[in-house]
């Protein structure tokens, strides 16, 4: 192979790698806001026999997801009568999600450990 051919192939490779690098950088820069927005969730963690945060404010139509990080089972149970939501027992790493369609204040508790309480405020 001639040295001119090798120089041409090397230039083509560098150009291709440059285009790939620019495309990857664009995906990181321009894809980040989309991913950040999609990753935002209304999350409540159950840890050390507490709901954290104890009070969470969301907009009507948004979903709240509870995740049990304790080694004990817990529930997410509406304190309203009739019950607005009730998860059933969540084992370790279990999750429960509920979409709050109407504005209001929604107190809840763990039916297994009633001293555990929290509030969802829907605007």
N, CA, C and O atoms as a printed pandas DataFrame, in Angstrom:
     atom_number atom_name residue_name chain_id  residue_number  x_coord  y_coord  z_coord
0              1         N          UNK        A               1    0.837   -1.163    0.000
1              2        CA          UNK        A               1    0.000    0.000    0.000
2              3         C          UNK        A               1    0.889    1.236    0.000
3              4         O          UNK        A               1    1.936    1.250    0.647
4              5         N          UNK        A               2    0.477    2.265   -0.719
5              6        CA          UNK        A               2    1.252    3.494   -0.804
6              7         C          UNK        A               2    1.044    4.328    0.451
7              8         O          UNK        A               2    0.014    4.210    1.116
8              9         N          UNK        A               3    2.011    5.163    0.772
9             10        CA          UNK        A               3    1.893    6.008    1.959
10            11         C          UNK        A               3    0.759    7.016    1.803
11            12         O          UNK        A               3    0.152    7.415    2.797
12            13         N          UNK        A               4    0.462    7.438    0.561
13            14        CA          UNK        A               4   -0.667    8.357    0.345
14            15         C          UNK        A               4   -1.983    7.679    0.714
15            16         O          UNK        A               4   -2.869    8.313    1.287
16            17         N          UNK        A               5   -2.115    6.383    0.384
17            18        CA          UNK        A               5   -3.324    5.633    0.731
18            19         C          UNK        A               5   -3.469    5.527    2.247
19            20         O          UNK        A               5   -4.573    5.663    2.775
20            21         N          UNK        A               6   -2.359    5.286    2.953
21            22        CA          UNK        A               6   -2.403    5.187    4.410
22            23         C          UNK        A               6   -2.787    6.523    5.027
23            24         O          UNK        A               6   -3.552    6.565    5.991
24            25         N          UNK        A               7   -2.262    7.615    4.479
25            26        CA          UNK        A               7   -2.615    8.942    4.990
26            27         C          UNK        A               7   -4.101    9.210    4.787
27            28         O          UNK        A               7   -4.752    9.772    5.667
28            29         N          UNK        A               8   -4.642    8.815    3.642
29            30        CA          UNK        A               8   -6.061    9.025    3.350
30            31         C          UNK        A               8   -6.925    8.205    4.299
31            32         O          UNK        A               8   -7.918    8.706    4.827
32            33         N          UNK        A               9   -6.550    6.939    4.519
33            34        CA          UNK        A               9   -7.314    6.095    5.438
34            35         C          UNK        A               9   -7.254    6.646    6.864
35            36         O          UNK        A               9   -8.261    6.645    7.572
36            37         N          UNK        A              10   -6.095    7.108    7.282
37            38        CA          UNK        A              10   -5.951    7.682    8.620
38            39         C          UNK        A              10   -6.813    8.925    8.773
39            40         O          UNK        A              10   -7.443    9.123    9.812
40            41         N          UNK        A              11   -6.843    9.757    7.749
41            42        CA          UNK        A              11   -7.664   10.973    7.793
42            43         C          UNK        A              11   -9.142   10.611    7.850
43            44         O          UNK        A              11   -9.912   11.246    8.571
44            45         N          UNK        A              12   -9.540    9.593    7.092
45            46        CA          UNK        A              12  -10.943    9.163    7.111
46            47         C          UNK        A              12  -11.326    8.626    8.491
47            48         O          UNK        A              12  -12.411    8.915    8.995
48            49         N          UNK        A              13  -10.434    7.847    9.097
49            50        CA          UNK        A              13  -10.708    7.316   10.441
50            51         C          UNK        A              13  -10.841    8.448   11.458
51            52         O          UNK        A              13  -11.757    8.443   12.281
52            53         N          UNK        A              14   -9.925    9.419   11.399
53            54        CA          UNK        A              14   -9.986   10.543   12.333
54            55         C          UNK        A              14  -11.275   11.335   12.132
55            56         O          UNK        A              14  -11.892   11.774   13.102
56            57         N          UNK        A              15  -11.678   11.516   10.896
57            58        CA          UNK        A              15  -12.916   12.247   10.616
58            59         C          UNK        A              15  -14.120   11.485   11.160
59            60         O          UNK        A              15  -15.022   12.079   11.751
60            61         N          UNK        A              16  -14.132   10.168   10.959
61            62        CA          UNK        A              16  -15.228    9.349   11.474
62            63         C          UNK        A              16  -15.269    9.399   13.001
63            64         O          UNK        A              16  -16.336    9.575   13.588
64            65         N          UNK        A              17  -14.116    9.244   13.641
65            66        CA          UNK        A              17  -14.064    9.313   15.103
66            67         C          UNK        A              17  -14.506   10.686   15.597
67            68         O          UNK        A              17  -15.167   10.788   16.630
68            69         N          UNK        A              18  -14.154   11.726   14.880
69            70        CA          UNK        A              18  -14.587   13.075   15.253
70            71         C          UNK        A              18  -16.098   13.208   15.186
71            72         O          UNK        A              18  -16.711   13.790   16.081
72            73         N          UNK        A              19  -16.713   12.667   14.118
73            74        CA          UNK        A              19  -18.180   12.722   13.989
74            75         C          UNK        A              19  -18.853   11.927   15.101
75            76         O          UNK        A              19  -19.867   12.361   15.648
76            77         N          UNK        A              20  -18.297   10.767   15.438
77            78        CA          UNK        A              20  -18.853    9.956   16.521
78            79         C          UNK        A              20  -18.748   10.715   17.843
79            80         O          UNK        A              20  -19.694   10.720   18.631
80            81         N          UNK        A              21  -17.612   11.351   18.091
81            82        CA          UNK        A              21  -17.429   12.109   19.336
82            83         C          UNK        A              21  -18.410   13.270   19.416
83            84         O          UNK        A              21  -18.985   13.520   20.476
84            85         N          UNK        A              22  -18.611   13.988   18.302
85            86        CA          UNK        A              22  -19.563   15.105   18.290
86            87         C          UNK        A              22  -20.980   14.594   18.525
87            88         O          UNK        A              22  -21.739   15.205   19.276
88            89         N          UNK        A              23  -21.341   13.491   17.898
89            90        CA          UNK        A              23  -22.683   12.928   18.089
90            91         C          UNK        A              23  -22.883   12.498   19.538
91            92         O          UNK        A              23  -23.941   12.747   20.116
92            93         N          UNK        A              24  -21.886   11.861   20.122
93            94        CA          UNK        A              24  -22.002   11.429   21.521
94            95         C          UNK        A              24  -22.119   12.628   22.447
95            96         O          UNK        A              24  -22.923   12.617   23.379
96            97         N          UNK        A              25  -21.323   13.663   22.198
97            98        CA          UNK        A              25  -21.398   14.866   23.033
98            99         C          UNK        A              25  -22.769   15.519   22.897
99           100         O          UNK        A              25  -23.330   15.992   23.885
100          101         N          UNK        A              26  -23.306   15.548   21.693
101          102        CA          UNK        A              26  -24.639   16.119   21.487
102          103         C          UNK        A              26  -25.708   15.343   22.233
103          104         O          UNK        A              26  -26.634   15.931   22.791
104          105         N          UNK        A              27  -25.584   14.033   22.244
105          106        CA          UNK        A              27  -26.564   13.219   22.968
106          107         C          UNK        A              27  -26.478   13.483   24.463
107          108         O          UNK        A              27  -27.497   13.510   25.152
108          109         N          UNK        A              28  -25.270   13.675   24.964
109          110        CA          UNK        A              28  -25.109   13.950   26.390
110          111         C          UNK        A              28  -25.660   15.325   26.723
111          112         O          UNK        A              28  -26.434   15.474   27.669
112          113         N          UNK        A              29  -25.266   16.335   25.948
113          114        CA          UNK        A              29  -25.689   17.709   26.238
114          115         C          UNK        A              29  -27.175   17.893   26.004
115          116         O          UNK        A              29  -27.883   18.390   26.880
116          117         N          UNK        A              30  -27.657   17.499   24.836
117          118        CA          UNK        A              30  -29.056   17.751   24.511
118          119         C          UNK        A              30  -29.989   16.692   25.071
119          120         O          UNK        A              30  -31.179   16.952   25.245
120          121         N          UNK        A              31  -29.482   15.521   25.351
121          122        CA          UNK        A              31  -30.315   14.479   25.933
122          123         C          UNK        A              31  -30.456   14.611   27.433
123          124         O          UNK        A              31  -31.408   14.087   28.011
124          125         N          UNK        A              32  -29.524   15.304   28.080
125          126        CA          UNK        A              32  -29.539   15.420   29.538
126          127         C          UNK        A              32  -30.805   16.068   30.081
127          128         O          UNK        A              32  -31.382   15.533   31.028
128          129         N          UNK        A              33  -31.277   17.206   29.527
129          130        CA          UNK        A              33  -32.499   17.786   30.096
130          131         C          UNK        A              33  -33.691   16.855   29.967
131          132         O          UNK        A              33  -34.521   16.779   30.872
132          133         N          UNK        A              34  -33.782   16.145   28.845
133          134        CA          UNK        A              34  -34.903   15.226   28.673
134          135         C          UNK        A              34  -34.826   14.120   29.706
135          136         O          UNK        A              34  -35.823   13.785   30.345
136          137         N          UNK        A              35  -33.631   13.549   29.867
137          138        CA          UNK        A              35  -33.475   12.475   30.832
138          139         C          UNK        A              35  -33.686   12.972   32.251
139          140         O          UNK        A              35  -34.293   12.276   33.064
140          141         N          UNK        A              36  -33.195   14.162   32.561
141          142        CA          UNK        A              36  -33.362   14.686   33.915
142          143         C          UNK        A              36  -34.839   14.876   34.218
143          144         O          UNK        A              36  -35.294   14.557   35.316
144          145         N          UNK        A              37  -35.593   15.393   33.253
145          146        CA          UNK        A              37  -37.024   15.580   33.466
146          147         C          UNK        A              37  -37.734   14.252   33.619
147          148         O          UNK        A              37  -38.632   14.114   34.450
148          149         N          UNK        A              38  -37.342   13.290   32.834
149          150        CA          UNK        A              38  -37.987   11.984   32.900
150          151         C          UNK        A              38  -37.632   11.270   34.197
151          152         O          UNK        A              38  -38.422   10.485   34.721
152          153         N          UNK        A              39  -36.442   11.550   34.709
153          154        CA          UNK        A              39  -36.001   10.864   35.911
154          155         C          UNK        A              39  -36.621   11.461   37.174
155          156         O          UNK        A              39  -36.636   10.827   38.229
156          157         N          UNK        A              40  -37.128   12.682   37.055
157          158        CA          UNK        A              40  -37.715   13.302   38.227
158          159         C          UNK        A              40  -38.985   12.560   38.608
159          160         O          UNK        A              40  -39.889   12.380   37.793
160          161         N          UNK        A              41  -39.031   12.140   39.843
161          162        CA          UNK        A              41  -40.211   11.445   40.327
162          163         C          UNK        A              41  -40.585   12.004   41.677
163          164         O          UNK        A              41  -39.772   12.625   42.361
164          165         N          UNK        A              42  -41.800   11.778   42.040
165          166        CA          UNK        A              42  -42.271   12.112   43.374
166          167         C          UNK        A              42  -42.101   10.851   44.195
167          168         O          UNK        A              42  -42.957    9.967   44.185
168          169         N          UNK        A              43  -40.992   10.777   44.904
169          170        CA          UNK        A              43  -40.631    9.546   45.597
170          171         C          UNK        A              43  -40.702    9.711   47.104
171          172         O          UNK        A              43  -40.297   10.734   47.656
172          173         N          UNK        A              44  -41.222    8.687   47.753
173          174        CA          UNK        A              44  -41.197    8.581   49.208
174          175         C          UNK        A              44  -40.485    7.274   49.533
175          176         O          UNK        A              44  -40.839    6.216   49.012
176          177         N          UNK        A              45  -39.490    7.359   50.390
177          178        CA          UNK        A              45  -38.763    6.165   50.803
178          179         C          UNK        A              45  -39.230    5.743   52.187
179          180         O          UNK        A              45  -39.473    6.576   53.061
180          181         N          UNK        A              46  -39.348    4.461   52.365
181          182        CA          UNK        A              46  -39.686    3.894   53.667
182          183         C          UNK        A              46  -38.391    3.313   54.207
183          184         O          UNK        A              46  -37.859    2.335   53.682
184          185         N          UNK        A              47  -37.895    3.941   55.273
185          186        CA          UNK        A              47  -36.599    3.552   55.804
186          187         C          UNK        A              47  -36.579    3.806   57.307
187          188         O          UNK        A              47  -36.990    4.871   57.767
188          189         N          UNK        A              48  -36.104    2.832   58.066
189          190        CA          UNK        A              48  -36.007    2.965   59.519
190          191         C          UNK        A              48  -37.366    3.308   60.144
191          192         O          UNK        A              48  -37.459    4.136   61.050
192          193         N          UNK        A              49  -38.401    2.657   59.644
193          194        CA          UNK        A              49  -39.765    2.809   60.149
194          195         C          UNK        A              49  -40.281    4.243   60.045
195          196         O          UNK        A              49  -41.021    4.710   60.912
196          197         N          UNK        A              50  -39.880    4.943   58.966
197          198        CA          UNK        A              50  -40.399    6.287   58.692
198          199         C          UNK        A              50  -40.642    6.447   57.200
199          200         O          UNK        A              50  -40.007    5.787   56.377
200          201         N          UNK        A              51  -41.577    7.340   56.865
201          202        CA          UNK        A              51  -41.791    7.762   55.488
202          203         C          UNK        A              51  -40.961    9.023   55.286
203          204         O          UNK        A              51  -41.049    9.959   56.081
204          205         N          UNK        A              52  -40.160    9.055   54.231
205          206        CA          UNK        A              52  -39.311   10.214   53.986
206          207         C          UNK        A              52  -39.411   10.642   52.531
207          208         O          UNK        A              52  -39.086    9.860   51.637
208          209         N          UNK        A              53  -39.854   11.872   52.275
209          210        CA          UNK        A              53  -40.225   12.890   53.247
210          211         C          UNK        A              53  -41.569   12.560   53.893
211          212         O          UNK        A              53  -42.395   11.856   53.312
212          213         N          UNK        A              54  -41.773   13.076   55.093
213          214        CA          UNK        A              54  -43.032   12.829   55.802
214          215         C          UNK        A              54  -44.188   13.556   55.126
215          216         O          UNK        A              54  -45.324   13.082   55.151
216          217         N          UNK        A              55  -43.898   14.710   54.520
217          218        CA          UNK        A              55  -44.898   15.465   53.755
218          219         C          UNK        A              55  -44.325   15.738   52.380
219          220         O          UNK        A              55  -43.200   16.221   52.254
220          221         N          UNK        A              56  -45.097   15.430   51.347
221          222        CA          UNK        A              56  -44.678   15.649   49.967
222          223         C          UNK        A              56  -45.775   16.407   49.251
223          224         O          UNK        A              56  -46.944   16.029   49.328
224          225         N          UNK        A              57  -45.407   17.482   48.549
225          226        CA          UNK        A              57  -46.371   18.269   47.778
226          227         C          UNK        A              57  -46.181   17.978   46.299
227          228         O          UNK        A              57  -45.063   18.036   45.785
228          229         N          UNK        A              58  -47.286   17.663   45.611
229          230        CA          UNK        A              58  -47.264   17.347   44.183
230          231         C          UNK        A              58  -48.377   18.115   43.487
231          232         O          UNK        A              58  -49.237   18.710   44.138
232          233         N          UNK        A              59  -48.354   18.098   42.170
233          234        CA          UNK        A              59  -49.420   18.701   41.372
234          235         C          UNK        A              59  -50.467   17.642   41.051
235          236         O          UNK        A              59  -50.154   16.455   40.959
236          237         N          UNK        A              60  -51.714   18.080   40.882
237          238        CA          UNK        A              60  -52.782   17.157   40.489
238          239         C          UNK        A              60  -52.378   16.456   39.198
239          240         O          UNK        A              60  -51.872   17.086   38.270
240          241         N          UNK        A              61  -52.603   15.160   39.150
241          242        CA          UNK        A              61  -52.252   14.356   37.986
242          243         C          UNK        A              61  -50.893   13.691   38.095
243          244         O          UNK        A              61  -50.542   12.860   37.256
244          245         N          UNK        A              62  -50.121   14.044   39.118
245          246        CA          UNK        A              62  -48.803   13.442   39.278
246          247         C          UNK        A              62  -48.885   12.148   40.090
247          248         O          UNK        A              62  -49.816   11.930   40.865
248          249         N          UNK        A              63  -47.887   11.310   39.885
249          250        CA          UNK        A              63  -47.816   10.016   40.552
250          251         C          UNK        A              63  -46.753   10.052   41.638
251          252         O          UNK        A              63  -45.670   10.604   41.445
252          253         N          UNK        A              64  -47.069    9.464   42.765
253          254        CA          UNK        A              64  -46.107    9.306   43.857
254          255         C          UNK        A              64  -45.753    7.822   43.933
255          256         O          UNK        A              64  -46.628    6.959   43.857
256          257         N          UNK        A              65  -44.467    7.541   44.083
257          258        CA          UNK        A              65  -44.007    6.163   44.221
258          259         C          UNK        A              65  -43.315    5.995   45.566
259          260         O          UNK        A              65  -42.383    6.727   45.899
260          261         N          UNK        A              66  -43.784    5.026   46.325
261          262        CA          UNK        A              66  -43.186    4.673   47.609
262          263         C          UNK        A              66  -42.294    3.453   47.395
263          264         O          UNK        A              66  -42.662    2.537   46.659
264          265         N          UNK        A              67  -41.127    3.437   48.031
265          266        CA          UNK        A              67  -40.215    2.297   47.968
266          267         C          UNK        A              67  -39.832    1.894   49.386
267          268         O          UNK        A              67  -39.369    2.718   50.174
268          269         N          UNK        A              68  -40.029    0.621   49.698
269          270        CA          UNK        A              68  -39.688    0.113   51.023
270          271         C          UNK        A              68  -38.215   -0.281   51.066
271          272         O          UNK        A              68  -37.804   -1.237   50.409
272          273         N          UNK        A              69  -37.430    0.451   51.834
273          274        CA          UNK        A              69  -36.006    0.141   51.987
274          275         C          UNK        A              69  -35.712   -0.565   53.313
275          276         O          UNK        A              69  -34.561   -0.869   53.624
276          277         N          UNK        A              70  -36.758   -0.819   54.080
277          278        CA          UNK        A              70  -36.590   -1.524   55.356
278          279         C          UNK        A              70  -36.531   -3.030   55.132
279          280         O          UNK        A              70  -36.900   -3.537   54.072
280          281         N          UNK        A              71  -36.060   -3.725   56.150
281          282        CA          UNK        A              71  -36.049   -5.190   56.122
282          283         C          UNK        A              71  -37.379   -5.772   56.570
283          284         O          UNK        A              71  -37.570   -6.987   56.528
284          285         N          UNK        A              72  -38.286   -4.928   56.992
285          286        CA          UNK        A              72  -39.616   -5.339   57.449
286          287         C          UNK        A              72  -40.658   -4.927   56.411
287          288         O          UNK        A              72  -40.460   -3.935   55.710
288          289         N          UNK        A              73  -41.757   -5.662   56.298
289          290        CA          UNK        A              73  -42.824   -5.238   55.386
290          291         C          UNK        A              73  -43.550   -4.008   55.937
291          292         O          UNK        A              73  -43.657   -3.823   57.150
292          293         N          UNK        A              74  -44.041   -3.181   55.029
293          294        CA          UNK        A              74  -44.817   -1.991   55.381
294          295         C          UNK        A              74  -45.945   -1.843   54.369
295          296         O          UNK        A              74  -45.925   -2.458   53.303
296          297         N          UNK        A              75  -46.929   -1.016   54.718
297          298        CA          UNK        A              75  -47.985   -0.668   53.770
298          299         C          UNK        A              75  -48.020    0.842   53.607
299          300         O          UNK        A              75  -47.462    1.590   54.409
300          301         N          UNK        A              76  -48.686    1.262   52.555
301          302        CA          UNK        A              76  -49.012    2.668   52.330
302          303         C          UNK        A              76  -50.529    2.691   52.262
303          304         O          UNK        A              76  -51.120    2.275   51.265
304          305         N          UNK        A              77  -51.161    3.180   53.330
305          306        CA          UNK        A              77  -52.606    3.066   53.472
306          307         C          UNK        A              77  -53.223    4.427   53.738
307          308         O          UNK        A              77  -52.852    5.111   54.692
308          309         N          UNK        A              78  -54.161    4.814   52.896
309          310        CA          UNK        A              78  -54.864    6.082   53.066
310          311         C          UNK        A              78  -55.575    6.107   54.409
311          312         O          UNK        A              78  -56.165    5.111   54.829
312          313         N          UNK        A              79  -55.513    7.263   55.086
313          314        CA          UNK        A              79  -56.207    7.408   56.367
314          315         C          UNK        A              79  -57.662    7.810   56.168
315          316         O          UNK        A              79  -58.420    7.870   57.136
316          317         N          UNK        A              80  -58.065    8.085   54.937
317          318        CA          UNK        A              80  -59.440    8.512   54.651
318          319         C          UNK        A              80  -60.394    7.323   54.691
319          320         O          UNK        A              80  -60.003    6.173   54.494
320          321         N          UNK        A              81  -61.666    7.645   54.955
321          322        CA          UNK        A              81  -62.722    6.638   54.882
322          323         C          UNK        A              81  -63.741    7.129   53.868
323          324         O          UNK        A              81  -64.297    8.209   54.068
324          325         N          UNK        A              82  -64.018    6.406   52.800
325          326        CA          UNK        A              82  -63.383    5.142   52.415
326          327         C          UNK        A              82  -61.939    5.375   51.966
327          328         O          UNK        A              82  -61.544    6.496   51.646
328          329         N          UNK        A              83  -61.179    4.313   51.950
329          330        CA          UNK        A              83  -59.769    4.384   51.577
330          331         C          UNK        A              83  -59.617    4.908   50.149
331          332         O          UNK        A              83  -60.297    4.459   49.226
332          333         N          UNK        A              84  -58.705    5.871   49.994
333          334        CA          UNK        A              84  -58.400    6.398   48.665
334          335         C          UNK        A              84  -57.372    5.501   47.981
335          336         O          UNK        A              84  -57.431    5.289   46.770
336          337         N          UNK        A              85  -56.436    4.978   48.760
337          338        CA          UNK        A              85  -55.409    4.074   48.228
338          339         C          UNK        A              85  -54.936    3.147   49.343
339          340         O          UNK        A              85  -54.994    3.499   50.522
340          341         N          UNK        A              86  -54.477    1.980   48.968
341          342        CA          UNK        A              86  -53.926    1.011   49.919
342          343         C          UNK        A              86  -53.013    0.066   49.153
343          344         O          UNK        A              86  -53.440   -0.580   48.196
344          345         N          UNK        A              87  -51.776   -0.011   49.568
345          346        CA          UNK        A              87  -50.780   -0.772   48.816
346          347         C          UNK        A              87  -50.803   -2.269   49.072
347          348         O          UNK        A              87  -50.406   -3.045   48.203
348          349         N          UNK        A              88  -51.252   -2.686   50.227
349          350        CA          UNK        A              88  -50.965   -4.055   50.632
350          351         C          UNK        A              88  -49.536   -4.088   51.138
351          352         O          UNK        A              88  -48.838   -3.076   51.077
352          353         N          UNK        A              89  -49.086   -5.229   51.636
353          354        CA          UNK        A              89  -47.743   -5.329   52.227
354          355         C          UNK        A              89  -46.664   -5.199   51.157
355          356         O          UNK        A              89  -46.711   -5.859   50.118
356          357         N          UNK        A              90  -45.692   -4.334   51.435
357          358        CA          UNK        A              90  -44.536   -4.151   50.556
358          359         C          UNK        A              90  -43.321   -4.757   51.243
359          360         O          UNK        A              90  -42.924   -4.304   52.317
360          361         N          UNK        A              91  -42.735   -5.767   50.638
361          362        CA          UNK        A              91  -41.510   -6.345   51.173
362          363         C          UNK        A              91  -40.332   -5.433   50.847
363          364         O          UNK        A              91  -40.513   -4.402   50.199
364          365         N          UNK        A              92  -39.149   -5.792   51.282
365          366        CA          UNK        A              92  -37.947   -5.007   51.011
366          367         C          UNK        A              92  -37.803   -4.767   49.509
367          368         O          UNK        A              92  -37.911   -5.694   48.706
368          369         N          UNK        A              93  -37.559   -3.511   49.145
369          370        CA          UNK        A              93  -37.429   -3.047   47.759
370          371         C          UNK        A              93  -38.749   -3.061   47.000
371          372         O          UNK        A              93  -38.771   -2.794   45.798
372          373         N          UNK        A              94  -39.844   -3.366   47.678
373          374        CA          UNK        A              94  -41.153   -3.309   47.035
374          375         C          UNK        A              94  -41.557   -1.866   46.792
375          376         O          UNK        A              94  -41.179   -0.969   47.546
376          377         N          UNK        A              95  -42.332   -1.647   45.727
377          378        CA          UNK        A              95  -42.785   -0.298   45.409
378          379         C          UNK        A              95  -44.298   -0.271   45.243
379          380         O          UNK        A              95  -44.938   -1.281   44.954
380          381         N          UNK        A              96  -44.839    0.921   45.439
381          382        CA          UNK        A              96  -46.262    1.169   45.224
382          383         C          UNK        A              96  -46.373    2.562   44.637
383          384         O          UNK        A              96  -45.727    3.493   45.117
384          385         N          UNK        A              97  -47.188    2.714   43.601
385          386        CA          UNK        A              97  -47.380    4.013   42.961
386          387         C          UNK        A              97  -48.861    4.340   42.917
387          388         O          UNK        A              97  -49.702    3.466   42.707
388          389         N          UNK        A              98  -49.165    5.616   43.119
389          390        CA          UNK        A              98  -50.549    6.081   43.067
390          391         C          UNK        A              98  -50.561    7.457   42.427
391          392         O          UNK        A              98  -49.734    8.310   42.750
392          393         N          UNK        A              99  -51.511    7.671   41.509
393          394        CA          UNK        A              99  -51.666    8.960   40.847
394          395         C          UNK        A              99  -52.754    9.754   41.550
395          396         O          UNK        A              99  -53.882    9.285   41.705
396          397         N          UNK        A             100  -52.401   10.959   41.972
397          398        CA          UNK        A             100  -53.320   11.843   42.686
398          399         C          UNK        A             100  -53.950   12.807   41.686
399          400         O          UNK        A             100  -53.295   13.733   41.206
400          401         N          UNK        A             101  -55.227   12.581   41.376
401          402        CA          UNK        A             101  -55.914   13.375   40.364
402          403         C          UNK        A             101  -56.566   14.640   40.905
403          404         O          UNK        A             101  -56.740   15.610   40.168
404          405         N          UNK        A             102  -56.925   14.640   42.179
405          406        CA          UNK        A             102  -57.669   15.763   42.748
406          407         C          UNK        A             102  -56.847   16.487   43.808
407          408         O          UNK        A             102  -56.184   15.848   44.625
408          409         N          UNK        A             103  -56.888   17.838   43.797
409          410        CA          UNK        A             103  -56.212   18.591   44.855
410          411         C          UNK        A             103  -56.779   18.223   46.226
411          412         O          UNK        A             103  -57.956   17.887   46.356
412          413         N          UNK        A             104  -55.936   18.292   47.224
413          414        CA          UNK        A             104  -56.355   17.994   48.589
414          415         C          UNK        A             104  -55.182   17.541   49.430
415          416         O          UNK        A             104  -54.041   17.501   48.968
416          417         N          UNK        A             105  -55.476   17.205   50.662
417          418        CA          UNK        A             105  -54.476   16.701   51.600
418          419         C          UNK        A             105  -54.807   15.248   51.893
419          420         O          UNK        A             105  -55.923   14.921   52.296
420          421         N          UNK        A             106  -53.831   14.385   51.687
421          422        CA          UNK        A             106  -54.033   12.944   51.794
422          423         C          UNK        A             106  -53.111   12.351   52.864
423          424         O          UNK        A             106  -51.976   11.980   52.563
424          425         N          UNK        A             107  -53.587   12.259   54.106
425          426        CA          UNK        A             107  -52.776   11.594   55.130
426          427         C          UNK        A             107  -52.783   10.078   54.909
427          428         O          UNK        A             107  -53.760    9.515   54.414
428          429         N          UNK        A             108  -51.688    9.438   55.281
429          430        CA          UNK        A             108  -51.598    7.984   55.143
430          431         C          UNK        A             108  -50.745    7.421   56.275
431          432         O          UNK        A             108  -50.095    8.166   57.008
432          433         N          UNK        A             109  -50.758    6.102   56.406
433          434        CA          UNK        A             109  -50.016    5.428   57.468
434          435         C          UNK        A             109  -49.661    4.020   57.019
435          436         O          UNK        A             109  -50.111    3.553   55.973
436          437         N          UNK        A             110  -48.846    3.354   57.828
437          438        CA          UNK        A             110  -48.539    1.940   57.613
438          439         C          UNK        A             110  -49.507    1.139   58.472
439          440         O          UNK        A             110  -49.532    1.307   59.691
440          441         N          UNK        A             111  -50.295    0.280   57.861
441          442        CA          UNK        A             111  -51.283   -0.510   58.602
442          443         C          UNK        A             111  -50.620   -1.536   59.526
443          444         O          UNK        A             111  -51.239   -1.988   60.489
444          445         N          UNK        A             112  -49.384   -1.900   59.243
445          446        CA          UNK        A             112  -48.662   -2.851   60.089
446          447         C          UNK        A             112  -48.040   -2.132   61.289
447          448         O          UNK        A             112  -47.975   -2.681   62.388
448          449         N          UNK        A             113  -47.589   -0.905   61.063
449          450        CA          UNK        A             113  -46.935   -0.088   62.099
450          451         C          UNK        A             113  -47.629    1.274   62.107
451          452         O          UNK        A             113  -47.107    2.222   61.520
452          453         N          UNK        A             114  -48.787    1.400   62.753
453          454        CA          UNK        A             114  -49.620    2.608   62.659
454          455         C          UNK        A             114  -48.958    3.907   63.122
455          456         O          UNK        A             114  -49.451    4.992   62.813
456          457         N          UNK        A             115  -47.847    3.812   63.859
457          458        CA          UNK        A             115  -47.146    5.040   64.257
458          459         C          UNK        A             115  -46.441    5.696   63.070
459          460         O          UNK        A             115  -46.054    6.862   63.149
460          461         N          UNK        A             116  -46.274    4.963   61.979
461          462        CA          UNK        A             116  -45.654    5.501   60.766
462          463         C          UNK        A             116  -46.715    6.256   59.976
463          464         O          UNK        A             116  -47.698    5.668   59.526
464          465         N          UNK        A             117  -46.511    7.568   59.807
465          466        CA          UNK        A             117  -47.500    8.382   59.105
466          467         C          UNK        A             117  -46.818    9.307   58.107
467          468         O          UNK        A             117  -45.632    9.614   58.224
468          469         N          UNK        A             118  -47.591    9.738   57.133
469          470        CA          UNK        A             118  -47.120   10.696   56.142
470          471         C          UNK        A             118  -48.295   11.432   55.548
471          472         O          UNK        A             118  -49.451   11.084   55.790
472          473         N          UNK        A             119  -47.988   12.466   54.757
473          474        CA          UNK        A             119  -49.031   13.273   54.125
474          475         C          UNK        A             119  -48.597   13.613   52.705
475          476         O          UNK        A             119  -47.454   14.003   52.465
476          477         N          UNK        A             120  -49.531   13.459   51.766
477          478        CA          UNK        A             120  -49.342   13.949   50.405
478          479         C          UNK        A             120  -50.266   15.144   50.241
479          480         O          UNK        A             120  -51.470   15.040   50.476
480          481         N          UNK        A             121  -49.702   16.287   49.835
481          482        CA          UNK        A             121  -50.484   17.493   49.569
482          483         C          UNK        A             121  -50.526   17.664   48.058
483          484         O          UNK        A             121  -49.485   17.745   47.406
484          485         N          UNK        A             122  -51.734   17.717   47.505
485          486        CA          UNK        A             122  -51.902   17.838   46.056
486          487         C          UNK        A             122  -52.438   19.225   45.755
487          488         O          UNK        A             122  -53.494   19.612   46.255
488          489         N          UNK        A             123  -51.709   19.973   44.935
489          490        CA          UNK        A             123  -52.090   21.352   44.568
490          491         C          UNK        A             123  -52.820   21.371   43.245
491          492         O          UNK        A             123  -53.217   22.437   42.775
